[in-house]
């Protein structure tokens, strides 16, 4: 199976694979497909990926997605913290930074093997790069553990 992912979403998935022990709740109140793609990744069922800074497959059915743009608005407190009102602006800035820092992994519009992506991330992902993403408890530890879990799921699928 092939999937399109935003770089920060992909790294969020790795974190959540560890945090949720590989299990995602498939239904979202906003209608996005976050849980569906999380379960596909954590079970090793995605074979190839293409990265994008635009809307990705998990975003596709979301009620907040209008003409390919996330219309979700931050609270005043979060907007003041990040200097933007719209989640789209913050996410775009973050995804473009990931593309710039790890073009070997996140170069957009290039289909690649998920196994190659995992191998590159295993070699190139640093705590500093991981921490560019949204703040989360144990972000570095959980992302690295989720990467190992995702690699193991792919190996088990091959057996």
C-alpha positions in Angstrom: 0.0 0.0 0.0 1.1 3.6 -0.7 0.5 6.6 1.4 1.1 10.4 1.3 2.3 12.0 4.6 3.4 15.4 5.8 6.8 15.0 7.4 5.6 16.2 10.9 2.7 13.8 10.7 5.0 10.9 9.9 7.1 11.7 13.0 4.0 12.2 15.1 3.0 8.7 14.0 6.3 7.2 15.1 5.8 8.9 18.5 2.2 7.6 18.8 3.1 4.1 17.8 5.2 3.9 20.9 2.8 5.9 23.1 -0.2 3.8 22.0 1.6 0.5 21.8 0.8 0.3 18.1 -2.9 0.7 18.4 -4.8 3.7 17.1 -8.5 4.6 17.6 -9.8 4.7 14.0 -12.6 7.2 14.4 -12.0 10.9 14.7 -14.6 13.6 15.6 -13.3 15.8 12.8 -13.5 12.9 10.3 -9.8 12.7 9.6 -8.2 9.4 8.9 -5.5 9.7 11.6 -6.3 6.4 13.3 -6.7 4.5 10.1 -3.2 5.4 8.8 -1.7 5.0 12.3 -2.9 1.4 12.4 -1.7 0.7 8.9 1.8 2.1 9.8 2.0 0.3 13.1 1.0 -3.0 11.5 3.6 -2.7 8.7 1.1 -2.5 5.9 2.3 0.7 4.2 5.0 -0.3 1.7 5.8 3.0 0.0 5.4 6.7 0.9 5.5 10.1 -0.7 6.0 13.1 1.5 4.2 16.4 0.9 3.9 19.8 2.6 0.3 19.9 1.6 -2.7 17.9 2.8 -1.8 14.2 3.2 -3.9 11.0 3.3 -4.7 11.3 7.0 -6.0 14.9 6.4 -8.0 14.0 3.3 -11.5 13.3 4.9 -11.1 15.9 7.7 -14.0 18.3 8.0 -11.5 21.1 8.7 -9.8 20.6 5.3 -11.1 23.1 2.7 -9.5 23.2 -0.8 -6.4 21.4 0.5 -5.9 23.8 3.4 -6.4 23.1 7.1 -8.8 25.7 8.5 -8.2 24.8 12.2 -7.5 27.9 14.2 -5.4 28.1 17.4 -6.6 29.4 20.7 -5.4 32.9 21.5 -2.8 31.4 23.9 -1.4 28.9 21.4 -1.4 31.6 18.6 0.6 33.9 20.9 3.1 31.1 21.6 3.6 30.2 17.9 3.1 33.6 16.3 0.4 32.4 13.9 -3.3 32.0 14.2 -3.8 29.0 11.8 -2.5 25.5 12.4 -1.8 25.4 8.6 0.8 28.1 8.8 2.6 26.5 11.7 2.5 23.1 10.1 3.7 24.4 6.8 6.7 26.1 8.4 7.5 22.9 10.3 7.2 20.6 7.2 9.3 22.9 5.0 12.0 22.9 7.8 11.9 19.1 7.9 12.2 18.9 4.1 15.2 21.3 4.2 17.0 19.5 7.1 16.4 15.9 5.9 15.8 16.1 2.1 17.1 12.5 1.8 14.1 11.4 3.7 11.4 14.1 3.2 12.0 15.4 -0.3 8.4 16.0 -1.6 6.8 14.2 -4.5 9.2 11.3 -4.5 7.8 7.8 -3.9 10.1 5.7 -1.8 10.1 2.4 0.1 9.0 2.8 3.7 11.9 0.5 4.6 14.4 2.9 3.1 12.7 5.8 4.9 13.0 3.9 8.2 16.7 3.1 7.5 17.5 6.7 6.7 15.7 7.9 9.8 17.5 5.4 12.0 20.8 6.8 10.7 19.9 10.5 10.5 17.3 11.3 13.1 18.7 13.3 16.0 17.0 14.6 19.2 17.3 18.2 17.8 15.4 17.2 14.6 12.8 15.3 16.6 12.2 18.3 18.9 11.4 20.6 15.9 8.0 19.0 16.1 5.1 19.9 18.3 6.0 19.7 22.0 5.0 16.3 23.5 6.0 14.4 26.7 9.0 12.2 26.0 9.0 13.2 22.3 12.5 12.0 21.6 12.4 8.7 23.5 8.9 7.8 22.1 9.7 8.7 18.5 12.9 6.6 18.5 11.0 3.7 20.2 8.2 4.0 17.7 10.7 3.9 14.8 12.0 0.6 16.2 8.5 -0.7 16.6 7.6 0.3 13.0 10.8 -1.4 11.7 9.9 -4.6 13.6 6.3 -4.5 12.3 7.7 -4.5 8.7 10.1 -7.4 9.5 7.2 -9.4 10.9 5.1 -8.7 7.9 7.8 -10.0 5.6 7.9 -13.4 7.5 
